[in-house]
């Protein structure tokens, strides 16, 4: 949430000890603990209130299916390209090959277009 690594947390702790002093530090640590518990209980109450207001028809929804972090665009494109087209949606043009592939003869120079470069 705050993107603080271990060294930064240690530095903040040392700074708190220097600023607050060792005699007031337990008091402020207890206040911070109470604040965290109150924030957590408020979030839980808000979640319960939202569930109550949305009604029972929303309780059986699998919300993980709607999480955008689970979708990988590369996998979606790969699956779309590898799946065969549907019978009713495939036009007749898919049945005929567009052109026959030709092999490359290594003895011949590679085709090159001077105007395209």
C-alpha positions in Angstrom: 0.0 0.0 0.0 2.7 2.5 1.0 5.5 0.7 -0.9 7.9 0.8 2.0 10.8 -1.7 2.0 12.6 -3.0 5.0 15.3 -0.4 5.2 12.9 2.5 4.9 10.7 1.0 7.7 13.8 0.6 9.9 14.7 4.2 9.2 11.2 5.4 10.0 11.3 3.4 13.3 14.6 5.0 14.3 13.3 8.4 13.4 10.2 7.8 15.5 12.3 6.8 18.5 14.4 10.0 18.1 11.4 12.3 17.6 9.0 10.8 20.2 11.5 9.5 22.7 11.5 6.1 24.3 9.0 7.2 27.0 6.2 8.2 24.6 6.8 5.6 21.9 4.7 2.8 23.5 1.8 5.2 23.9 1.8 6.2 20.3 2.3 2.6 19.2 -0.9 1.7 21.1 -2.7 4.6 19.5 -1.6 3.4 16.1 -2.8 -0.1 16.8 -6.2 1.1 17.9 -6.4 3.2 14.7 -5.6 0.2 12.5 -8.3 -1.9 14.3 -10.9 0.8 13.9 -10.1 1.2 10.2 -10.4 -2.6 9.7 -13.7 -2.7 11.5 -15.0 0.2 9.5 -14.0 -1.5 6.3 -15.7 -4.8 7.4 -18.9 -2.9 8.3 -18.9 -1.1 5.0 -18.5 -4.5 3.2 -21.4 -6.0 5.1 -23.6 -3.0 4.5 -22.8 -3.2 0.8 -23.7 -6.9 0.7 -27.0 -6.2 2.6 -28.0 -3.4 0.2 -27.1 -5.4 -2.9 -29.4 -8.2 -1.9 -29.1 -12.0 -2.1 -28.8 -12.2 -5.9 -25.3 -10.7 -5.8 -24.0 -13.1 -3.1 -23.5 -16.0 -5.6 -21.5 -14.0 -8.1 -17.9 -15.2 -8.6 -16.1 -11.8 -8.4 -12.7 -13.4 -9.3 -14.0 -14.0 -12.8 -14.3 -10.2 -13.3 -10.8 -9.4 -12.0 -8.9 -7.8 -14.9 -5.5 -8.9 -13.5 -6.3 -12.5 -14.5 -6.4 -11.8 -18.2 -3.3 -12.1 -20.3 -3.6 -10.5 -23.7 -1.0 -12.8 -25.2 -3.0 -15.9 -24.1 -6.3 -14.4 -25.4 -4.8 -13.8 -28.8 -3.1 -17.2 -28.9 -6.3 -19.0 -28.0 -8.3 -17.0 -30.6 -5.7 -17.8 -33.3 -5.5 -21.5 -32.5 -9.2 -22.1 -32.2 -11.1 -23.2 -35.3 -13.7 -20.8 -36.7 -17.3 -21.6 -35.9 -19.2 -23.5 -38.6 -22.0 -21.0 -38.9 -19.7 -17.9 -38.8 -17.0 -19.1 -41.3 -17.5 -17.6 -44.8 -16.8 -19.7 -47.8 -13.5 -17.8 -48.4 -11.9 -19.7 -45.6 -12.3 -23.0 -47.5 -10.1 -21.9 -50.4 -6.4 -21.3 -49.9 -5.3 -17.7 -50.8 -2.1 -18.8 -52.5 0.2 -21.7 -52.6 3.3 -21.2 -50.5 6.6 -21.2 -52.3 9.8 -22.3 -50.9 12.9 -20.2 -51.0 15.9 -21.3 -53.0 19.0 -20.4 -51.2 21.0 -20.2 -54.5 18.8 -17.2 -55.6 19.2 -13.8 -54.1 16.5 -12.6 -51.7 13.8 -10.5 -53.3 14.2 -6.8 -52.5 12.3 -3.7 -53.3 14.4 -0.5 -53.6 11.4 1.8 -53.3 10.2 0.3 -50.1 13.4 1.0 -48.1 
